[in-house]
Amino acid sequence: MSSATPSSDKTTSYGEFEFIVVSNRLPVDRVADNGGGSWRRSPGGLVTALAPVMSKADGAWVGWHGAPDETLDAFDHDNMRLVPVALTEDEVEFYYEGFSNATLWPLYHDVIAPPEFHRHWWDAYRRVNERFADAAAAVAAKGATVWVQDYQMQLVPRMLRALRPDLKIGFFNHIPFPPLEIFAQLPWRRQVIEGLLGADLIGFQRPSDASNFLRCVRRFVGHTVRQQQVQVGAEEGGPTYTSRAEAFPISIDVEQIVALANREDIIERSKEIRRELGNPKHILLGVDRLDYTKGIGHRLKAYEELLADGQVKVEDAALIQVASPSRERVEQYRLLREEIEGAVGRINGTYDTIRHTAIRYLHHSYPVEEMVALYLAADVMLITALRDGMNLVAKEYVAARTSNSGALVLSEFAGAADTLRQAVLINPHDIDGLKAAIVTAVNMSSGESTRRMRIMRRQVLQNDVERWSQAFLSALRAGNHENPEETLHA
């Protein structure tokens, strides 16, 4: 068996499901109870977008259920067949925390942090990808559609094609795809490119990501690339096929966010948040996973300097920074938490008064209801990502602003900047520019903020997560697609 492509001499056997999703995690979380545990649907746009497709298409979802060293049988939940893939404690450490999040994640985010390259991590990644491919092949009906999700599963498409050439295979990369000069550092660059090319359609967040991928195809694999299509030669004399790389920018569950933003209890909670902060003139908000890609340190530095310059006064403004816990077993993330919390303590120690706090720092995860209340309370949303595939928080903030008020400061290095062009766009590495953008947003006239927000809301409301999934799946099933950008942004 080769390192990237499993082979089988057995007669092909078919499963019963017409539509299969493959992702690192199943779309459910375990709920502890006296009966030994039950399951609830995970929050998140991907689950929301694909659950209706699952129900209509007799679907199955293949993924890890979240507990190492535990094997579970397939089970049904919310009209979906869930197929758990078992991972050992070592595989969680090497495949997930190691290769996925200490090799690929920093590499794909422009080496903001240095990636680590370890052969035993790669071996675990390849082995786990093969297990996921085997599980998908076993449950897929003849000619089924399989949609593989994200950077943890990049070898699955080719492995799956070798096992089941009858399948229609799609792949979507939720994070950026790096430029050739950065991707070139990966010792297993050819194997990853070949793994992705097993898909009929490879989706990316931005056109630049698709272009980066196609440049890597030309350089490291040598296949013919015409426009966005790659002619791939099958192994052992089999037929060639076409793989396409295109941009399909993901979105949010707009209906849910708007409904919550109109709920009286959540509107009242937003007012309560303002009262708890002393009813400042301006509330600024940052909502991020605690990750080095999010530019939280740059944001705090800019805000500290604005306080020092007197352009922002603690009596008039407050910054709420929500930093959700993330990968706390990884050393880089523990160090980042110490750095951010140290900066917050220093700033508050310098600028707090008895009645006013400069930064309200919250190292928690919150339910979506509380997040929408925060969006409603905030006059200015700060998205300062150093590199981000999309950043759905930006779209959630815009969707929640049903009064068309508020201002969005948005990093040009987040995918959302491609479509939310009426935001105050910034280069987060330019601290002076970031400071100026914050001042612009704080002092923006109501007429100007209304004009900008109305345009951004129209774009978000017309392009929700369901439209994203339907655009991708329609393109996959059609076998050709001239311009997905027109479909998504019409």
URTA-V793413 format. One record per residue. N is the residue number from 1. RES is the residue in three letters. SS is DSSP state (a for helix, b for strand, c for the rest). PHI is phi as a letter, one per 40 degrees, with the letter a starting at -180 (NA if undefined). Layout:
n=[N | N]
res=[RES | RES]
ss=[SS | SS]
phi=[PHI | PHI]
//
This chain:
n=[1 | 2 | 3 | 4 | 5 | 6 | 7 | 8 | 9 | 10 | 11 | 12 | 13 | 14 | 15 | 16 | 17 | 18 | 19 | 20 | 21 | 22 | 23 | 24 | 25 | 26 | 27 | 28 | 29 | 30 | 31 | 32 | 33 | 34 | 35 | 36 | 37 | 38 | 39 | 40 | 41 | 42 | 43 | 44 | 45 | 46 | 47 | 48 | 49 | 50 | 51 | 52 | 53 | 54 | 55 | 56 | 57 | 58 | 59 | 60 | 61 | 62 | 63 | 64 | 65 | 66 | 67 | 68 | 69 | 70 | 71 | 72 | 73 | 74 | 75 | 76 | 77 | 78 | 79 | 80 | 81 | 82 | 83 | 84 | 85 | 86 | 87 | 88 | 89 | 90 | 91 | 92 | 93 | 94 | 95 | 96 | 97 | 98 | 99 | 100 | 101 | 102 | 103 | 104 | 105 | 106 | 107 | 108 | 109 | 110 | 111 | 112 | 113 | 114 | 115 | 116 | 117 | 118 | 119 | 120 | 121 | 122 | 123 | 124 | 125 | 126 | 127 | 128 | 129 | 130 | 131 | 132 | 133 | 134 | 135 | 136 | 137 | 138 | 139 | 140 | 141 | 142 | 143 | 144 | 145 | 146 | 147 | 148 | 149 | 150 | 151 | 152 | 153 | 154 | 155 | 156 | 157 | 158 | 159 | 160 | 161 | 162 | 163 | 164 | 165 | 166 | 167 | 168 | 169 | 170 | 171 | 172 | 173 | 174 | 175 | 176 | 177 | 178 | 179 | 180 | 181 | 182 | 183 | 184 | 185 | 186 | 187 | 188 | 189 | 190 | 191 | 192 | 193 | 194 | 195 | 196 | 197 | 198 | 199 | 200 | 201 | 202 | 203 | 204 | 205 | 206 | 207 | 208 | 209 | 210 | 211 | 212 | 213 | 214 | 215 | 216 | 217 | 218 | 219 | 220 | 221 | 222 | 223 | 224 | 225 | 226 | 227 | 228 | 229 | 230 | 231 | 232 | 233 | 234 | 235 | 236 | 237 | 238 | 239 | 240 | 241 | 242 | 243 | 244 | 245 | 246 | 247 | 248 | 249 | 250 | 251 | 252 | 253 | 254 | 255 | 256 | 257 | 258 | 259 | 260 | 261 | 262 | 263 | 264 | 265 | 266 | 267 | 268 | 269 | 270 | 271 | 272 | 273 | 274 | 275 | 276 | 277 | 278 | 279 | 280 | 281 | 282 | 283 | 284 | 285 | 286 | 287 | 288 | 289 | 290 | 291 | 292 | 293 | 294 | 295 | 296 | 297 | 298 | 299 | 300 | 301 | 302 | 303 | 304 | 305 | 306 | 307 | 308 | 309 | 310 | 311 | 312 | 313 | 314 | 315 | 316 | 317 | 318 | 319 | 320 | 321 | 322 | 323 | 324 | 325 | 326 | 327 | 328 | 329 | 330 | 331 | 332 | 333 | 334 | 335 | 336 | 337 | 338 | 339 | 340 | 341 | 342 | 343 | 344 | 345 | 346 | 347 | 348 | 349 | 350 | 351 | 352 | 353 | 354 | 355 | 356 | 357 | 358 | 359 | 360 | 361 | 362 | 363 | 364 | 365 | 366 | 367 | 368 | 369 | 370 | 371 | 372 | 373 | 374 | 375 | 376 | 377 | 378 | 379 | 380 | 381 | 382 | 383 | 384 | 385 | 386 | 387 | 388 | 389 | 390 | 391 | 392 | 393 | 394 | 395 | 396 | 397 | 398 | 399 | 400 | 401 | 402 | 403 | 404 | 405 | 406 | 407 | 408 | 409 | 410 | 411 | 412 | 413 | 414 | 415 | 416 | 417 | 418 | 419 | 420 | 421 | 422 | 423 | 424 | 425 | 426 | 427 | 428 | 429 | 430 | 431 | 432 | 433 | 434 | 435 | 436 | 437 | 438 | 439 | 440 | 441 | 442 | 443 | 444 | 445 | 446 | 447 | 448 | 449 | 450 | 451 | 452 | 453 | 454 | 455 | 456 | 457 | 458 | 459 | 460 | 461 | 462 | 463 | 464 | 465 | 466 | 467 | 468 | 469 | 470 | 471 | 472 | 473 | 474 | 475 | 476 | 477 | 478 | 479 | 480 | 481 | 482 | 483 | 484 | 485 | 486 | 487 | 488 | 489 | 490]
res=[MET | SER | SER | ALA | THR | PRO | SER | SER | ASP | LYS | THR | THR | SER | TYR | GLY | GLU | PHE | GLU | PHE | ILE | VAL | VAL | SER | ASN | ARG | LEU | PRO | VAL | ASP | ARG | VAL | ALA | ASP | ASN | GLY | GLY | GLY | SER | TRP | ARG | ARG | SER | PRO | GLY | GLY | LEU | VAL | THR | ALA | LEU | ALA | PRO | VAL | MET | SER | LYS | ALA | ASP | GLY | ALA | TRP | VAL | GLY | TRP | HIS | GLY | ALA | PRO | ASP | GLU | THR | LEU | ASP | ALA | PHE | ASP | HIS | ASP | ASN | MET | ARG | LEU | VAL | PRO | VAL | ALA | LEU | THR | GLU | ASP | GLU | VAL | GLU | PHE | TYR | TYR | GLU | GLY | PHE | SER | ASN | ALA | THR | LEU | TRP | PRO | LEU | TYR | HIS | ASP | VAL | ILE | ALA | PRO | PRO | GLU | PHE | HIS | ARG | HIS | TRP | TRP | ASP | ALA | TYR | ARG | ARG | VAL | ASN | GLU | ARG | PHE | ALA | ASP | ALA | ALA | ALA | ALA | VAL | ALA | ALA | LYS | GLY | ALA | THR | VAL | TRP | VAL | GLN | ASP | TYR | GLN | MET | GLN | LEU | VAL | PRO | ARG | MET | LEU | ARG | ALA | LEU | ARG | PRO | ASP | LEU | LYS | ILE | GLY | PHE | PHE | ASN | HIS | ILE | PRO | PHE | PRO | PRO | LEU | GLU | ILE | PHE | ALA | GLN | LEU | PRO | TRP | ARG | ARG | GLN | VAL | ILE | GLU | GLY | LEU | LEU | GLY | ALA | ASP | LEU | ILE | GLY | PHE | GLN | ARG | PRO | SER | ASP | ALA | SER | ASN | PHE | LEU | ARG | CYS | VAL | ARG | ARG | PHE | VAL | GLY | HIS | THR | VAL | ARG | GLN | GLN | GLN | VAL | GLN | VAL | GLY | ALA | GLU | GLU | GLY | GLY | PRO | THR | TYR | THR | SER | ARG | ALA | GLU | ALA | PHE | PRO | ILE | SER | ILE | ASP | VAL | GLU | GLN | ILE | VAL | ALA | LEU | ALA | ASN | ARG | GLU | ASP | ILE | ILE | GLU | ARG | SER | LYS | GLU | ILE | ARG | ARG | GLU | LEU | GLY | ASN | PRO | LYS | HIS | ILE | LEU | LEU | GLY | VAL | ASP | ARG | LEU | ASP | TYR | THR | LYS | GLY | ILE | GLY | HIS | ARG | LEU | LYS | ALA | TYR | GLU | GLU | LEU | LEU | ALA | ASP | GLY | GLN | VAL | LYS | VAL | GLU | ASP | ALA | ALA | LEU | ILE | GLN | VAL | ALA | SER | PRO | SER | ARG | GLU | ARG | VAL | GLU | GLN | TYR | ARG | LEU | LEU | ARG | GLU | GLU | ILE | GLU | GLY | ALA | VAL | GLY | ARG | ILE | ASN | GLY | THR | TYR | ASP | THR | ILE | ARG | HIS | THR | ALA | ILE | ARG | TYR | LEU | HIS | HIS | SER | TYR | PRO | VAL | GLU | GLU | MET | VAL | ALA | LEU | TYR | LEU | ALA | ALA | ASP | VAL | MET | LEU | ILE | THR | ALA | LEU | ARG | ASP | GLY | MET | ASN | LEU | VAL | ALA | LYS | GLU | TYR | VAL | ALA | ALA | ARG | THR | SER | ASN | SER | GLY | ALA | LEU | VAL | LEU | SER | GLU | PHE | ALA | GLY | ALA | ALA | ASP | THR | LEU | ARG | GLN | ALA | VAL | LEU | ILE | ASN | PRO | HIS | ASP | ILE | ASP | GLY | LEU | LYS | ALA | ALA | ILE | VAL | THR | ALA | VAL | ASN | MET | SER | SER | GLY | GLU | SER | THR | ARG | ARG | MET | ARG | ILE | MET | ARG | ARG | GLN | VAL | LEU | GLN | ASN | ASP | VAL | GLU | ARG | TRP | SER | GLN | ALA | PHE | LEU | SER | ALA | LEU | ARG | ALA | GLY | ASN | HIS | GLU | ASN | PRO | GLU | GLU | THR | LEU | HIS | ALA]
ss=[c | c | c | c | c | c | c | c | c | c | c | c | c | c | c | c | b | b | b | b | b | b | b | b | b | c | c | b | b | b | b | c | c | c | c | c | c | b | b | b | b | c | c | c | a | a | a | a | a | a | a | a | a | a | a | a | a | c | b | b | b | b | b | b | c | c | c | c | c | c | c | c | c | c | b | b | b | c | c | b | b | b | b | b | c | c | c | c | a | a | a | a | a | a | a | a | a | a | a | a | a | a | a | a | a | a | a | a | c | c | c | c | c | c | c | c | c | c | a | a | a | a | a | a | a | a | a | a | a | a | a | a | a | a | a | a | a | a | a | b | b | b | b | b | b | b | b | b | b | c | a | a | a | c | c | a | a | a | a | a | a | a | a | c | c | c | c | b | b | b | b | b | c | c | c | c | c | c | c | a | a | a | a | c | c | c | c | c | a | a | a | a | a | a | a | a | c | c | c | c | b | b | b | b | c | c | a | a | a | a | a | a | a | a | a | a | a | a | a | a | c | c | c | b | b | b | c | c | b | b | b | b | c | c | a | a | a | c | c | c | b | b | b | b | b | b | b | c | c | c | c | c | c | a | a | a | a | a | a | a | a | c | c | a | a | a | a | a | a | a | a | a | a | a | a | a | c | c | c | c | c | b | b | b | b | b | b | b | b | c | c | a | a | a | c | a | a | a | a | a | a | a | a | a | a | a | a | a | a | c | c | c | c | c | c | c | b | b | b | b | b | b | b | b | c | c | c | c | c | c | a | a | a | a | a | a | a | a | a | a | a | a | a | a | a | a | a | a | a | a | a | c | c | c | c | c | c | c | b | b | b | b | c | c | c | c | c | a | a | a | a | a | a | a | a | a | a | c | c | b | b | b | b | c | c | c | c | b | c | c | c | a | a | a | a | a | a | a | a | a | c | c | c | c | c | c | b | b | b | b | b | c | c | b | a | a | a | a | c | c | c | c | c | b | b | b | c | c | c | c | a | a | a | a | a | a | a | a | a | a | a | a | c | c | c | a | a | a | a | a | a | a | a | a | a | a | a | a | a | a | a | a | c | c | a | a | a | a | a | a | a | a | a | a | a | a | a | a | c | c | c | c | c | a | a | a | a | a | a | c]
phi=[NA | c | c | b | b | c | b | a | c | c | c | c | b | b | c | b | b | c | b | b | b | b | a | d | b | c | c | b | b | c | b | c | a | c | c | g | h | b | b | b | c | c | c | h | c | c | c | c | c | c | d | c | c | d | c | c | b | f | c | b | b | b | a | c | c | h | b | c | f | b | b | b | c | c | a | b | a | f | g | b | c | b | b | c | b | c | b | c | d | c | c | c | c | c | c | c | c | c | c | c | b | b | b | c | d | c | c | c | b | g | f | d | b | c | c | b | b | b | c | c | c | c | d | c | c | c | c | c | d | c | c | c | c | c | c | c | c | c | b | c | c | c | g | c | b | b | b | c | b | g | c | c | b | c | c | c | d | c | c | c | c | c | c | b | c | c | c | c | b | b | b | b | b | c | b | c | b | c | c | d | c | c | d | d | c | c | c | b | c | c | c | c | c | c | c | c | c | c | c | c | b | b | c | b | c | b | d | c | c | c | c | d | c | c | c | c | c | c | c | b | b | g | c | c | b | b | f | b | b | b | c | b | c | c | c | f | g | c | c | c | a | b | b | b | b | a | c | b | c | c | b | b | c | d | d | c | c | c | c | c | c | c | c | c | c | c | c | c | c | c | c | c | d | c | c | c | c | g | f | c | c | b | b | b | b | b | b | a | c | c | b | c | c | c | g | c | c | c | c | c | c | c | c | c | c | c | c | c | c | g | c | b | b | c | c | b | b | b | b | c | b | c | b | c | d | a | f | c | c | c | d | d | c | c | c | c | d | c | c | c | c | c | c | c | c | c | c | c | c | c | b | c | b | d | c | b | b | c | b | c | c | b | c | a | b | b | c | c | c | c | c | c | c | c | d | c | c | c | c | b | b | b | b | b | d | c | a | a | d | b | g | c | c | d | c | c | c | c | c | c | c | c | c | g | b | g | b | b | c | b | c | c | c | c | d | c | c | c | b | c | c | c | c | c | c | b | c | c | c | c | c | c | c | c | c | c | c | c | c | d | c | c | c | c | c | c | c | c | c | c | c | c | c | c | c | c | c | c | c | c | c | c | b | c | c | c | c | c | c | c | c | c | c | c | c | c | c | c | g | a | a | c | a | c | c | c | c | c | b | c]
//
